[in-house]
C-alpha cells in the first residue's frame, strides 16, 4: 500500500486559535490514507492539539521563530528541517506577514507547492509608517517565493496581499470550514440542560465570548459592558473562554471591580459546540479580525451575535444572526443590542445549514478545494 503524501503546516503553535482549529477541522475530515499533515511549531511547550495530531498520524517539529533567532537563521534552520523530514507535497505557512520567509525556506528545500495563507485583516491596531513599510517588504518576499496565495476571506486577502492581487484573481479564498453536524442548535429545554451541564445559571442571560486573551480581542470592553449590565439590574452571566498573555490581568480587573460572581473564566474549552449551545448571546468587540472561525461556529449554532464594526462584514453569513455595533458606541448601546437580539426569534436550523453550505463553510465540502491548493 502506498504511503500518503504529506503537507507541512507552519504555525506559531497548535493551540485552540481560529487558524489552528481550521487546520484541525480539515485534518479530521480528509482521507489520511491519501494525505497526512506534519507541523512546524515555534513553541517548545505542549499545545492543545499536539496529542490529537500525533494520534491522527501527524508529526510535530520545533523551529525557533524569527523573533527568537534572525531571519537568515530561521530560513536556514527551516530549510534543513524540511529536507530532513520530507519529502512534502506542499508547505503551507499560516504566520501572516512572516510566511514569505517560510516560502523561501521551502523553495531552498526543493518543495514545489509553497502556500502563504492570510488569516487576519490587520497587523496592529494603529500601525506606524515603519510598520506599513515593513509590510510592503514582507509582501514582496511572499510574492517572490510562494506559488499560491490563500486567504480566509476577501478582507484578509487584501490586507496581506493587496487589492491588486485580489482583483487579479491570484488569491484563493478558502473559507474556514466546520463540521456543521456538531453545531445544530438546541431547543429551550436542551439549552437549559446544556447550561446545567456546564455549571452555568439556567435562569440568567448567559453572554459568551471565546477568544485568546490578547489586546486584539478587547476584553477590557467586555468588563465595562458587564459593569453596565450589573448597574442596570440585568440578571446575567458573562463567560470568557480562552487563555493568553492578558488573562491574569483581566482576572485581576474583574476582582477589583467586584464582578467575580458575574464573570466566569473557563480557560481553554475543548468542546466549543457545547458552550455555543449553552450561550444566549455571543459578543465579540474585537479591535480587528480576519474572518473569525468562532463566529462561524456561533451562527451554525443559531446563536445571535453582537460584534464590533471592526470585524469584516464577510462574517455575516446571511442567517440574520449578526448585529454590528461601533466601538465608539456606549456600553449602554451595546447592552440594548444584546437584549434586542436575545429576544429576537432564531432562524430555523435548515436555513442556517443551507446558508453556511452555500458559502463554503461545510468542511467536508471544502476538502476538494484544499486538495486543489496542494496540487492533488
C-alpha positions, 0 to 999 in steps of 0.5 A: 500500500502506498504511503500518503503524501504529506503537507507541512503546516507552519504555525506559531503553535497548535493551540485552540486559535481560529487558524489552528482549529481550521487546520484541525477541522480539515485534518479530521475530515480528509482521507489520511490514507491519501494525505497526512499533515506534519507541523512546524511549531515555534513553541517548545511547550505542549499545545492543545492539539499536539496529542490529537495530531500525533494520534491522527498520524501527524508529526510535530517539529520545533523551529525557533521563530524569527523573533527568537533567532534572525531571519537568515537563521530561521530560513536556514534552520527551516530549510534543513528541517524540511529536507530532513523530514520530507519529502512534502507535497506542499508547505503551507505557512499560516504566520501572516506577514512572516510566511514569505520567509517560510516560502523561501525556506521551502523553495531552498528545500526543493518543495514545489507547492509553497502556500502563504495563507492570510488569516487576519485583516490587520497587523496592529491596531494603529500601525506606524509608517515603519510598520506599513513599510515593513509590510510592503517588504514582507509582501514582496518576499511572499510574492517572490517565493510562494506559488499560491496565495490563500486567504480566509476571506476577501478582507484578509486577502487584501490586507496581506496581499493587496487589492491588486492581487485580489482583483487579479484573481491570484488569491484563493479564498478558502473559507474556514470550514466546520463540521456543521453536524456538531453545531445544530442548535438546541431547543429551550429545554436542551439549552437549559440542560446544556447550561446545567451541564456546564455549571452555568445559571439556567435562569440568567442571560448567559453572554459568551465570548471565546477568544485568546486573551490578547489586546486584539480581542478587547476584553477590557470592553467586555468588563465595562459592558458587564459593569453596565449590565450589573448597574442596570439590574440585568440578571446575567452571566458573562463567560470568557473562554480562552487563555493568553498573555492578558488573562491574569490581568483581566482576572485581576480587573474583574476582582477589583471591580467586584464582578467575580460572581458575574464573570466566569473564566473557563480557560481553554474549552475543548468542546466549543459546540457545547458552550455555543449551545449553552450561550444566549448571546455571543459578543465579540468587540474585537479591535480587528479580525480576519474572518473569525472561525468562532463566529462561524461556529456561533451562527451554525449554532443559531446563536445571535451575535453582537460584534464590533464594526471592526470585524469584516462584514464577510462574517455575516453569513446571511442567517440574520444572526449578526448585529454590528455595533461601533466601538465608539458606541456606549456600553449602554448601546451595546447592552440594548443590542444584546437584549434586542437580539436575545429576544429576537426569534432564531432562524430555523436550523435548515436555513442556517445549514443551507446558508453556511453550505452555500458559502463554503463553510461545510468542511467536508465540502471544502476538502476538494478545494484544499486538495486543489491548493496542494496540487492533488 
